């Protein structure tokens, strides 16, 4: 085992600067079972004060009573291991229990660091999974006027879904009265259903905390919005904004058929109209202009397009 360890050390000079895994087999090869047993006692009694890997050497401090030991283990050489300690065994050139103790301490410390990192990642993941909070409105489950979200879809949805740039218009319905986004008094409290709250928070997350009345989204985002507002009367066609789009077998009539085909090829989200959402998809082809009598959508070609060559030159 130890000879194999030495051969691995000899593979590249860069490997010398990385500490090996000080497992049981390696430590037994280094100092033997007796020394390892004594080293475990030192660690379990918290007598190892420190252990640090520097370049090719592990150094540490062990305090036993009034005596302090300063063991070190240099793994630079592949011919022999240079172990030092100011104890009697160390002075005789042997790998003592103090050297093995700092190896055990180093591994334990490394494991704690990994555990802390994993805990932090879990915490961040848990925070990310928490429902997003609405920032632009004061929403409660039971206080204030009733508010609902209206999502108006373009008549050319089939075409815009193909280009993965769907322009939607967002409005609110307060106590049954439809209002533009800027007509809603943001200082008042409004009550809404949980799915409406989630939908508003979702839109804000796309717009860096803002709620924009006109928004250009991709098919993936459209599916996400449909999922949050599933079964609700929130979706309308722009040309027929008085009749909600019907849900058929859990899908929006004449909507899901188009966006599901395109969501599989969508890689990233597109920019918001007037906002600053970063584009997640790489546009292909030349300039694209689309829209209707109510709005226009302009999609620029990517920077790599030949149309920019004259500007760069």
C-alpha positions in Angstrom: 0.0 0.0 0.0 2.7 2.5 1.0 4.8 1.6 -2.1 1.7 2.2 -4.2 1.3 5.5 -2.5 4.9 6.5 -3.3 4.5 5.5 -6.9 1.4 7.7 -7.2 3.4 10.6 -5.7 5.9 10.0 -8.5 3.4 10.6 -11.3 3.8 14.4 -11.5 5.5 17.2 -9.7 2.2 19.0 -9.4 0.7 16.2 -7.4 3.3 16.8 -4.6 1.6 20.0 -3.6 -1.7 18.3 -3.0 -2.2 16.5 0.3 -3.1 12.8 0.0 -5.9 11.2 1.9 -4.6 10.1 5.2 -6.7 7.0 5.6 -6.1 4.1 8.0 -4.0 2.0 5.5 -1.7 4.8 4.7 -1.2 5.8 8.4 -0.5 2.1 9.4 2.1 2.0 6.6 3.7 5.2 7.9 3.9 4.5 11.6 2.3 1.1 12.4 -0.7 0.1 14.4 0.6 1.0 17.8 1.5 4.6 16.8 -1.9 4.9 15.1 -3.7 3.8 18.3 -1.9 6.3 20.4 -2.5 9.0 17.7 -6.3 8.4 17.9 -6.1 8.9 21.7 -4.4 12.3 21.2 -7.1 13.4 18.7 -10.0 12.1 20.8 -8.7 14.0 23.8 -8.4 17.2 21.8 -4.7 17.4 22.3 -3.9 18.3 18.7 -4.0 22.1 18.5 -3.5 22.5 14.8 -2.7 20.9 11.4 -1.9 22.7 8.2 -0.7 21.6 4.8 1.8 23.9 3.1 3.4 23.1 -0.3 4.4 19.4 0.3 4.5 19.3 4.1 1.9 18.7 6.8 2.7 20.6 10.0 1.0 20.8 13.3 1.1 21.2 17.1 0.3 18.7 19.8 0.2 19.6 23.5 0.4 16.9 26.1 0.4 18.3 29.6 3.2 20.9 29.9 5.0 19.6 26.8 4.4 20.8 23.2 5.3 18.8 20.2 5.8 20.1 16.7 5.5 17.2 14.3 5.8 17.6 10.5 5.5 15.2 7.5 7.3 16.1 4.3 6.0 14.1 1.3 8.2 15.8 -1.4 10.5 12.8 -1.8 9.3 9.6 -3.4 12.2 7.7 -2.1 11.5 8.2 1.6 9.1 10.1 3.8 10.6 12.8 5.9 8.9 12.8 9.3 10.1 15.1 12.1 9.1 15.7 15.7 10.8 16.9 18.9 9.7 13.8 20.8 12.2 11.0 21.4 10.8 8.8 18.6 10.9 11.6 16.2 14.5 12.5 17.1 15.3 8.9 16.3 13.9 9.2 12.8 10.7 7.3 13.4 7.2 8.2 12.4 5.7 8.9 15.9 2.2 9.1 17.1 2.3 12.9 17.0 2.9 12.8 13.3 0.0 10.5 12.8 -2.1 12.5 15.1 -1.8 15.7 13.0 -2.7 13.5 9.9 -5.9 12.4 11.6 -6.6 15.9 12.7 -6.1 17.3 9.2 -8.5 14.7 7.7 -11.1 15.5 10.4 -10.7 19.3 9.8 -11.1 18.7 6.1 -14.2 16.6 6.6 -15.7 19.4 8.8 -15.0 22.0 6.1 -16.8 19.7 3.5 -19.7 19.2 5.9 -20.0 23.0 6.4 -19.9 23.6 2.6 -22.6 20.9 2.1 -24.7 22.4 4.9 -24.4 25.9 3.3 -25.4 24.5 -0.1 -28.4 22.8 1.4 -29.3 26.0 3.1 -29.0 28.0 -0.1 -31.0 25.4 -2.0 -33.7 25.5 0.7 -33.8 29.3 0.5 -34.1 29.1 -3.3 -37.0 26.7 -3.0 -38.9 29.0 -0.7 -41.8 31.0 -2.3 -40.6 34.3 -3.8 -42.0 37.4 -2.1 -43.9 40.0 -4.1 -42.3 43.4 -4.0 -44.4 45.7 -6.0 -47.8 45.2 -4.2 -49.0 44.6 -0.7 -50.8 41.2 -1.0 -52.6 39.4 1.8 -54.9 36.3 1.8 -57.8 38.1 3.4 -57.4 41.9 3.7 -58.2 44.6 1.1 -59.8 44.6 -2.3 -59.7 41.4 -4.3 -57.1 41.4 -7.0 -56.5 39.0 -9.9 -53.9 38.8 -12.7 -54.9 39.0 -16.3 -52.5 37.7 -19.0 -53.3 38.8 -22.5 -51.8 36.7 -25.2 -51.1 37.9 -28.8 -53.1 36.6 -31.7 -49.9 35.6 -33.5 -48.9 33.3 -30.6 -48.2 30.4 -33.1 -45.6 32.5 -34.9 -44.0 34.1 -31.9 -43.7 30.7 -30.1 -41.7 29.5 -33.1 -39.2 32.3 -32.6 -39.4 31.7 -28.8 -40.3 35.4 -28.2 -43.8 35.6 -26.9 -45.1 39.1 -26.1 -47.7 39.2 -23.4 -49.6 42.1 -21.8 -50.2 42.0 -18.1 -53.2 43.7 -16.3 -54.9 43.5 -13.0 -58.5 43.0 -12.1 -59.5 44.8 -8.9 -62.9 43.8 -7.5 -63.8 42.8 -11.1 -62.6 46.1 -12.7 -59.7 45.7 -15.1 -56.9 48.1 -14.6 -53.5 48.8 -16.2 -50.5 48.0 -14.0 -49.8 51.7 -13.4 -53.4 52.3 -12.4 -53.2 50.1 -9.3 -52.5 51.9 -6.0 -49.4 50.2 -4.7 -49.8 51.7 -1.2 -53.1 49.8 -0.6 -53.5 46.2 0.5 -55.1 43.6 -1.8 -56.2 40.1 -1.2 -55.6 37.4 -3.7 -55.4 33.6 -4.1 -52.1 31.9 -3.5 -51.6 31.1 -7.2 -52.1 34.8 -8.2 -49.4 35.7 -5.6 -47.0 33.1 -7.0 -47.6 34.3 -10.5 -46.9 38.0 -9.7 -43.8 36.9 -7.8 -42.7 34.8 -10.8 -43.1 37.8 -13.2 -41.1 40.0 -10.8 -38.3 37.4 -10.7 -38.0 37.7 -14.5 -37.9 41.5 -14.2 -35.4 42.0 -11.4 -38.1 42.8 -8.8 -40.3 44.9 -11.2 -43.7 44.2 -12.6 -43.8 45.3 -16.2 -47.0 45.7 -18.2 -45.5 44.4 -21.4 -43.2 41.4 -21.3 -41.5 39.3 -23.8 -40.9 35.7 -22.6 -39.9 32.4 -24.0 -41.9 29.2 -24.3 -40.3 27.7 -21.1 -41.4 30.8 -19.1 -44.8 30.7 -20.7 -45.2 27.1 -19.6 -44.1 28.0 -16.1 -46.7 30.8 -15.9 -49.4 28.4 -17.1 -48.3 25.9 -14.5 -48.7 28.5 -11.7 -52.0 29.7 -12.9 -53.3 26.3 -13.9 -57.1 26.1 -14.1 -57.6 29.9 -13.4 -59.5 32.4 -15.5 -56.3 34.5 -15.9 -55.5 34.1 -19.6 -57.2 36.0 -22.4 -56.7 36.6 -26.1 -55.8 40.3 -26.8 -58.5 40.5 -29.4 -61.1 39.0 -27.1 -60.1 40.2 -23.7 -63.6 39.7 -22.1 -63.6 35.9 -22.4 -61.1 33.8 -20.5 -59.2 31.1 -22.5 -60.7 27.7 -21.6 -58.7 24.9 -20.0 -59.1 21.5 -21.7 -57.6 18.5 -19.9 -55.3 20.7 -17.9 -54.1 22.7 -20.9 -54.9 26.1 -22.3 -57.0 25.7 -25.4 -55.0 26.7 -28.6 -52.0 27.7 -26.4 -50.2 24.7 -25.1 -50.2 23.1 -28.5 -47.8 25.8 -29.7 -45.6 26.5 -26.7 -44.9 22.8 -25.8 -43.4 22.3 -29.3 -41.0 25.2 -28.9 -40.1 24.8 -25.2 -37.9 21.8 -25.9 -35.6 23.9 -28.2 -35.6 27.0 -25.9 -32.4 27.2 -24.0 -32.7 30.6 -22.2 -35.1 33.4 -21.5 -35.4 36.5 -23.7 -35.4 40.1 -22.6 -38.3 41.9 -21.1 -39.8 44.9 -22.9 -38.4 47.9 -21.1 -36.7 45.7 -18.5 -33.3 44.2 -18.1 -33.8 40.5 -18.2 -30.7 38.9 -19.7 -31.2 36.8 -22.8 -30.7 33.1 -22.3 -31.1 31.9 -25.8 -28.8 32.4 -28.8 -30.8 34.0 -31.6 -30.2 32.8 -35.1 -30.8 34.5 -38.4 -31.3 38.0 -39.4 -33.4 40.8 -38.0 -37.0 39.7 -37.2 -39.9 42.0 -36.8 -43.3 40.8 -35.7 -46.4 42.1 -33.9 -49.9 43.3 -34.4 -51.9 46.5 -34.4 -51.3 46.8 -30.6 -47.5 46.1 -30.3 -44.4 45.3 -32.2 -41.6 42.8 -31.5 -38.1 43.3 -32.8 -35.6 40.5 -32.5 -32.0 41.4 -33.4 -29.5 38.9 -34.8 -26.6 37.6 -32.7 -23.4 39.6 -32.5 -21.7 36.9 -34.6 -24.0 37.7 -37.6 -22.3 39.0 -40.7 -24.5 42.1 -40.6 -22.3 43.5 -37.9 -19.1 43.1 -39.8 -19.1 46.7 -41.2 -19.6 48.2 -37.7 -16.7 46.1 -36.3 -14.5 47.0 -39.3 
